[in-house]
Amino acid sequence: MKICICGGGNLGHVCAGFLANRGHQVSILTTRPDCWNSELEIVAPDGIFTGKISLISSKPEEVIPQAEIVLVCLPGYAIHDKLVKIKPFLSKEAIVGSVVSSTGFFFEAFKVLPPDIHLFGFQRVPFISRIIDYGKKAELKGYKDTLHVAIENTSEKEPIRAKLEKLFEKSVSIADSYYEVSLSNSNPILHPARLYTMWKDWRPGIVYPRNPQFYKEWTIEASALLIQMDDEFQQLLKALGLKPGCIPTILDYYDSTDTISLTQKLHDIKAFQGIPSPMKEVEGGWIPDFSSRYFTEDFPYGMRFIVETAHKQGVPIPTIETVYQWGLSKT
């Protein structure tokens, strides 16, 4: 298939390399085309592979018109503007999707794109990804066993589901509602729970002696807050009329029963090993990096949609509100 990847972040690298390696004609729309090699090297748990990229450009008119699938791999703040830029060049048959939907993809796509453009969005990212050398080499740290996707603007959803299953080589199921993939208890509350418990009392002048690992040193306090926020999140899903279990509880998803088992589970996940906390080094130690995507993405383009939807539904979410307002005050 002819696929255009929009975005040159961690997921953009790995998706491009993975799909190109499988024989698909992959192009990349990026603001930094000169930094890319025509061949990407991907380091995966089962070995190293390469993918040859057909075209790399910063100009939508060069890569969008021929694309059968446009895959958006962008942070939330960049989605609206990118959809506006690619809109004039989309073919009528093009399918536009997002590698993850919890940062506002469907909300923006419904506003920007014509109603006859077929849309899809994943609930969770298909890969855990990390750039090693920008435009040249990336790490595929882990695969997801199954993928859950929302498909909108068409009644013929099965052909799109089948295409995605073939592309990503994983079982793909279809959500009943785009809310199932747009509202998430993954990163939008997972990361904030840890951030809040680490730095809710931070103020200028406080310097920490080291940078702890984000997951390997996850605390019981963070697990307790995460479970509390997830309880509120599940009440919102109930108010929306979504089927029970469409978004598993945090405890169910991580096969845990309480704060202790959840904490241990997060410590032990192989793909999470070696991930530091979002901090920057200063004289005398480390301070939180409020410019990191943990803050610029998960609060204003992750938690935001949970909070706004809860307000519309009249569902109280006091714990989520507290953490959300704290996070916004740092960005």
N, C-alpha and C positions, 0 to 999 in steps of 0.2 A: 504494500500500500504506500501511497504518497502521504507522508506525515510531516507537519511543521510543528516544531517545538518552540513555544514562545517563552523565552526566559533562559538565562544562563546561570542559574543557581545550582545548588546541590542536586535537586531532583531533575532539573533540565539536563545536566550532564549525564546522569545515570540513565534516564529514560532515553535520551538520544543514542547513547552507546549501546544500550540493550536492544533497542528496536532496530538500529542499523545493523548490528551483529546478526540479527535474525533475518536479514535480507530485505528489509523495508527501505524505501527511498526516503531518507530523513533529511530535512532542512532545519535550520535554526534561525530564529529571529531574535537578535540580541543587540544591545547597545554597544557591545564591545567585539565586533566581528574580527578585528585585527588580532585579537588575543587567542584565537582558536586555531588549532590544527585541523586538517581535514580528516584525521583519524583520531578517534578517542580511545584511550586505554582504560578499561574498567577492571578494577581489582575486586573480585567477588569471593564469597566463602568457598566456592567450589573451583576456583582457579581464576586466571586472568584471560580476558578476551578483549577484542578490539571491534570498533564499529566505524565504518567509513561514512562521513557526512557528505551529502550531495551538494549542499549550498549553505553558506553562512552569510547572513546579511543583516543590516540594520534597517533595511527598507521593506516594509510590508508588501509593496507591489512586486517585489522580486521573489517572494517565497509563499505568499498566501494564495494567489489565484489557482495554482495547480494542486493545492493541498486537499486531500479527501478528508483528513482528520487534522484539526488544529488542536494541539494539546497545550493548555495554559499551565505553565510551571512558574508562577509568579507569587510574590507576597501580596497580601490583601490590598495594600495601598496602591499597587501598580495595576490591578486588574481593570478598573474602570477605563483608565486612559488607554490601555492596550486594546481593549475591545473596541473603543471608538476608532483607533487607528487602523485596525484590521477590517472593520466592518465594510468599507467600500470595495474591498478586494476579495471578499469571500465568494466562492462559487455557490450557486443555488443548491448544489448537492453536498456542500461541505457540512461536516459534523464538528461542532466546537465543544470541547470539554475541558475540565480542570482536573489536575492530578490529585487535588484535594479540595473539598468544597466548603470547609468550615470557616474560610476567611472571606465569604461573601460572593462567591462566583455566581450562584443562581440569582441572587438579589440584583447584582449588577447586570448580568446577561439579559434578564427579563426587561430591564430598563433600556439597554443599549441596542441589542440585536433584534432584527425582525422576527416576528412570531413563527415564521416558517423555517427558521434555522434550527435544526435539531441540536439539542444540548445533552451533555452527560457530565456527571461529576462523581468522583470517588468519595466514599465516606472517609477512608483512611488512605494514606499514601501507599502505593504498591511496593515501594522499596524504602529502606532506611539508607540514606545517601550522604556522602561527604566528598567535597572537592579536595583533591590532593594537590593538583597543579592546574590552575584555572585554564580552561580551554583545551587541556591536553590529557588530564588523567583524573579519575575519580574512583571512589570506593563504594561499592554496593555492599553495605554492611549487613543487610538482612532482607529476606523475602517475606511477604505476607502469604499465608496459606490460602486464603480466599479473599475476594474483593467484593465489596458491596457498592452498587452504583445506582444513582438516580438518572433517569432518562426522561427528558421533557420535550415539549413541542412536537410530539408525534405519538400516534397510537400504535405504530409499528415498532415496538421496542425490542423485540427478540432479535432481529438482524443486527442491531447495534450491540446488544449484549454479546452475541456470538462473535462479532468482530473483536470486541475488547478482550474476550476470553482467549481468542487466538493470538492477539497481539502480546498480551502479558503472560500467557501460558499458565494462567491460574483460573480456578473456578470463579465465575462472576455471577452474582445474584442481583436482582432488580429490586430497588426500594419501592414501597407504595407511594411515598411522598418525598419531594425534594427536601422537606424538613429533616428527614432521617439522615441526610448527609450534610446538610447545611448547619445544623446544630450539633455540636460535638462535645462529648466529655473527655475527648483525648487532649491534644495540646492546649485548647482554649481554657481548660481548667486544671489539667495535669501540671503544666509548667507554672501557672500562677500560684498554685498551692505551695509548691516548693519555694518559689521566689519570695512569697509573702512571709513564710515562716523563717526564711533566712534573714530577710532585710527589712521587715516591717518597722524595726526600731533604728534603722540606719539614719544617720544625719551627716552632713558635711563635717569632715574632720575625723570621722571614724575610719580607721584603716585596719584591714584584717591581715594576719600574718601569712596566710596562704590561700590558694584557690581550691576549694574542695570539689571533688567529683560530683556532678549533678545527680546522678542516679546511684552510683556505688555507695555514696554517703547519705542517701535519702534517709529522712528521719521519721520516726513514729508520729511526731507532731505534724509533719507534712501529710502523712497518710490519713490522719484523723481529719484534717481540714479538707483534704481531697474527697473523702467519703461524705463529709457533711455537705459540701458543695454539690456532689453528685446526687445526694438525696433530693435537694432542691431542683436540680436539673431534671430528675425523673418525674417530679411532680408537674413540671412544665410539659414534658412529653405527654403525660396523661391528660392534661388540660387541652392539648392540641388534638387529642383523639387518635394518637398514633398507637399502633398495636403494641402490647406489652412485649418487651424484649427486643424491639426493633433496633434499639441502641442499648446494648448490654450495660448493666451497672458496672462500675469500676471493679467491684469485687468479682463479679462474674467474668469480666473480660480478662482479668489477670489471675483467674482461678484461685482466689483468695477468700478468706472468711472473716478477717478482722485486720486491725491496723498492723499487728505484728507480722502476719503472713503476707500482707500486701507489701510491707516494707522489705521483707526478705526477697519477695519475688522481683521487685524493682532492682534490688542489689544484684540479682543473679542473671538477669537477661543479658545474654551474650552481646547482642547488638548495641546495648547501652553502655558497654564497658568503655572506659577511657574518655567519656564525654565530660569536659570541665564545666563549671558554672560560668555564666556570662559575667565575667569580671575583667577589669583592666589593671595592669600593673602600674603602680605609682611609687614614689619615693617612700620607702618603709613598708611596702606590702601591696595589698590589693583592695580595690573598691568595686562596687557593683557597676556594670556597664549598662546604663539605661538606654544606650543607643543600639543595643543588640536586638535581634529579631524576636527574642523572648519577650521584650517589652513593646517594640514597635509593631509587632504582628499579633501576638496572642491577646493583648488587651483591646486595642482599638479595632482589630479586624478578626477577632475570634470571640472573646467574651461579649463584645458589643452586641452581636446578633442574638445571643442568648438573653441579654438584659433587655434589649428592645422588644423582642418577642414576648418576654415575660410581662413587660409593662402593658403591651397591647392586650394580653390575655388576662391581666389582673392577677397574676400568680406571684405571691411573695417569694423573694429570693434574697433574704437579708445577708446571708454569708457571702454569696456571690457578689452582691452589691458592694459590700465592704472591701473585698479584695479587688474588685474592678475599679472602684474609685481610687484606691491606693495606687494601683498600677497606672491609671491615667495621670495621676499627679506626678509621676516620674518620667512621663514621655513628653 
